[in-house]
Amino acid sequence: MTAREVAFDAALRVEKGAWAEEVLRGAVAALDPRDADLAWELVLGPLRVQSQLDHLIRLYSGKTAKLDPEVRAALRIGIYQLRYLDRIPPHAAVSAAVDLVKRARKRSAMGFVNAVLRKVTRDPVAWPGRDVEFAAPAWLLTRWEKAFGPEQAAGIAQAFLEPPAAPGQDPGAAAIVPMLQVEPGMSVLDLCAAPGNKTRQLVAAGGVVVAADRYGHRLRQVDVADRVVLDATLPLPFVKTFDRILVDAPCSGTGTLGRNPEIKWRISAADLTDLAGRQRAILRNALACLAPRGRLVYSTCSLEKEENEDVVHSVCRDRVVEEGYRLPGQEPGDGFWHAVIA
């Protein structure tokens, strides 16, 4: 398969609810590195600017009717190459998109796709609104403006239009574990451990670590510590307490939209209420296992106060030693919120 075929198939799976990273990790295995990089770019890039691409499809085609998913995916990938990438010859982008709809057995759309893509230019476009300009849902932009101010909200949204700058563990994520102040020999509970990057940091700091997670298949990746499969929203099974506890809580992920751009097209404000209920239960259960004079860090990769301040303040406001945001566009890496509880 070519890089564009891999990207096209992955984009269709993401459209149905799969996660881009999980799909692509296996799908690119048979490609050479250069083609693998292109496949990643042709999935994640269009997802980052999806609302811009959909506006451009309407602009160049004159159609407002809903398109078949295969046709829409081919047009998004084609327009992205023509307007957003410099290294792709225009004729290659156009012919490849036409081949994709043919391969998808949408032969009747081949002429349409060809005609639309031949109209694409790099001329400036007047976006119909800030949600399209920043390729982010209007309700999310409004929340960020209220929480951080218009200028900072624009900086956050703009940062999410760019791919993460550095490979490996995100610098924001790497900054969480040092807040626990783990010393050699301390007992440590990593309550939501998978995929294990923070667990490895805890072990490297000298902690005697128990890694817990709800899903056994994800916990198998965490091979550096004792492991326990559990649902942290229920009372925890431990008979001992821990000197240090990390609650890297499951969350909406709105601080990671540059890395996981499909989130912004899936999440709704209603989802935050459900997540906050689970987060409060997890935090209460974790606190019950914290040793006297122990230290707990609660963190999320969310920028939404319902998952952050509201959760921690409702459970243990008087025990918060430190709290704060790490904002994309202001600091490198993903967005995070943390609270140190003692």
N, C-alpha and C positions, 0 to 999 in steps of 0.2 A: 504493500500500500504506500501511496505517496503521503507526504506531510499534510497536504490539503485534504486528502481523503480521511486521514486519521482525525484531523481537526473537525471536519464536517460531521463525522459519525459521533465524535465526542460532544460537539455542540448540540446535536439532537438529543443525546442522552441527558445532558445538563438541562435542556429545555423541559424534559420530563421529570426532573427532580433529582438527578444524580449530582454528585459533587465533582467539579472539574478536576481537582487535584487527584482524587481517587480514580477517576476514569483515565486520565492521561498518564498517570504513573505506570500503568501496565501497557497502555496502548502504544506508547512511544518506544517500548523496549526493543523492537525490531528495527528501528530507524537509526541511521547514523546520527552523530551528535548535532550536526548542522540542521538536518531535517527535523530532529526532535525539538530543537529550539524553535524552529518555525511553527511546528504544530502547537506547542505551548502558546506562542505568541498569537496564533490565529484563533485560539479559544479564549484565552484570558483577555487579550486586547479588546476584541469586540464586546465582551461582557462588561468591561470597564466603561465603555462609551455607548452602551446599547441604545439608550434613548436618543442619542445623537444619530446613530445609524438608522434607526427606525424613522426619524424625521427626514433624513436624507433619502430614504427609500420612497417616502411619500412625495418629497420634493421632485425627485428625478423621474418618478413613474407617473405622478399625477393620480395615483390610486390611494383611496382611503380604506378600501375593503380589506378584510383580513386575508392574508396570504397563507398558502400551505406552509407548514413548518419547514419543509425541505427547501422551498423556494426562498423563504425568508432567511434561513441560515446561509444559503449560498450567496444571497445578496449582501448580508452583513459581512461575511468573510471577504467578498469581492470589494465592496466599498472601503472596508478597513484597509485593505492592501493599497488601494488606489489613492486614498486621501491621507492615511496615517503612517504609512511605511514608505521609506525611501528606496529600499533595495529591491523592490519587486517591479519588473518591467510591466507596464500597463497591459500589453497584449497577453502576457502570461496570466495575469490576474483575471482578465475577462474570459479567456478561453477555459481556464481551469474551473471557474464558477459555472460556466455552461456545461462542462463535462460532469460536474457534481450533480446538477439537476437531471442530466441524462442518466447518470449512474443510479440515481434515486427513482428512476422510472417516472419522471415528470417531464417527458419529452415535449408535451404541449407548452411548457413554460420556458423552453430553451431560447426561443426568439425574444420573449419578454425580458429574460435575464440579460441577454446580450444587448438589447436596446437600452435598458436602464443603465447598465455599467458603462456603455459608451458615452453616456451623457455626464458621467462623473468628472468633476474638475476639482482643483484645489483652491478655487476662488473662495473668499470669505463668505460665510453664511450668517444671516441674521437669525439666531436661534429664537424660537417662539416664547421662551421663558427661562428663568434661572434653573429650573429642574432639568431642562434639556442642555443648557449651557454647561452645567456642572455634572450632567449625567447622574443625577441622584433624585430620588423621590422628593416631591415638594414637602411632604409632611416631615421627612427626616431633616431637610434643610431648615425648616422652621424651628424644629426642636433645637438644633445646634445653634441657631441664631439666638434663641432665647437663653440657652445655657452658657454660651461662650462669647456672644456678640457677633454682629454681621461679618466683621473682618476676619475673625478667627474661624467662623463657620465656613467662609469662602476658602480659607487656607486649608481647612480639613478636606473639603470636597475636592479641591484642586490636587491635593496630595494623593488622593485615592484614584486619580486618573493616571497616575504613574505606576509602573511596576516597582515592587520592592527593590531597593538598591543593592542589598547585599545577600549572598547565598547563606545557607546555614541558619542557625537560630537567630530570630529577630532580636535586635538590640533592646527593644522594649520588654520583650518576654524575659530576656536574660537579666534584666535589672530587678526582677521580682524576688528571686531566691536570696540575694544578699540581705534583703530587709529582715529575713528571719534571724540573722546573726547566729548561724549554726556553728557550734564548736565541736571538735572531735569527740566522739563517744556519745553525743546527745541522741536521744530517741526522737525520731521524726516520722510523722504521718503525712504522706502526700495523698490527699483524699480523692482527688480527681486526676489521677496520674498520667493516663495515656495522652499523647504518644510517648512521654517519658523524657523529654528534653530537660525539664526542671528536676525530675528525679535524678538524672545523671549529675546535675549541678549539686544537688543535696548530698549525694554519695561522695562526690569529689571534695566537698567541704568537710567530710569526716563524719557525717551523720549515719546513724544506724537506722536505715529507712525501711518503712513498710509502705508499699505502693498499692493503693486501692483504686478501683474503677468499677463502673457498673457493667461494662462489657468485657467479657473474657477474651474475645478475639482481639480487642484493642490492647488489653493488658499484656498479651503475649509479647508485644514489642518491648515491654519494660523489663529487660532481663538483667538488671543490675541490682535488684532489691527483692526482698520477700514480697509476695504479691497476694492480695485478697480481692476476690470479686464480691462487690456489695453494692447495694443501692443506698447512697449516702443520704437520701431523703428520709430513710427509716433509721431508728435507733441503731447505733453502731455496735458490733459484736465484741469489742475489745474489753478485756478485764483490767488492763493497765492504762495509765495515762501517758501522754507524750510531752516531752520538753518543748517540741516545736511542731506546729501543724501548718501545712500549706493547703488552703482552700482556693484552688484555681478554678473557680466555679464555671459550670456550663452556662453559656450566655448567648446573647443574640449575635455577637461577633461584629458589631458595627464599628469597632476599632480596626478591623482587618479587611476593609473593603478593597484595598489595593491588592491584597493577596488572595482574597476570596470574594471577587466582585459579584458573583451570583447572589450573595446574601441580600444585596440592596434591592434586588428585583423580587425577592421572596418574602421578606419579613414585613410584618404590619405592626402598627402600634398595639393591637390587641395581644400579640405574642408576648409583649414585655410583661404583662400582668401574670401570665402563666409561668414564665421564667422566674419572676421575682418570688412567687410562692415557693417554688422548688429551692431557690437560693437561700431563702430564710430558713427552710427546714434543714438544709445541709449545714448552714452556719451554726444553728442551735445544736445539732448533733455533734459537730466538731468541737464546740466549746465544752461540751460535757466530757470530752476526752483530753482536755488540756490540763497539764499538771500545774499545781500551784507555782506561781512566778514563771509560768511558761509564756510562750510568745506565739501568736497565730497571725498569719498574713492571709487576708481575703483579697483576691484579685479577680478581675474580669478583663476580657479584651472588648469591652463594651464602652460606649460613650454615653449611655443612657442612665439617668439618675435613678430610675426605678430599680435598676439592677445593681446599683452601687450605693450611694449615700442612703437611699431610702431603705435598702435591705439592712445595712449595717447599723444604722441609727435606730431602726425599729427593734433590733435584737440586742444590741449592746453598746449604745451610744457612750455610756460613761466609761467604757474600757478602751476607747479608741485613742491611741497614742499619736498616730500620724495618718493622714489620708491625702489623696490627691490624684490628679489626672496626668497622663502623659499624652499629649495631643499630636497627631500627625500634622505635618506642616510647620510645627514648632520645634519638634525634636525628631530625630531619625527613627524609622521603624513604625510598627503598628501602634495604635492607640490602646492605652490601658488605664484602669483605675485600680488603686490599691488602698487598703486600710491595714494598719498594724494594730493589733489588739493584744493587750496584756492584762 
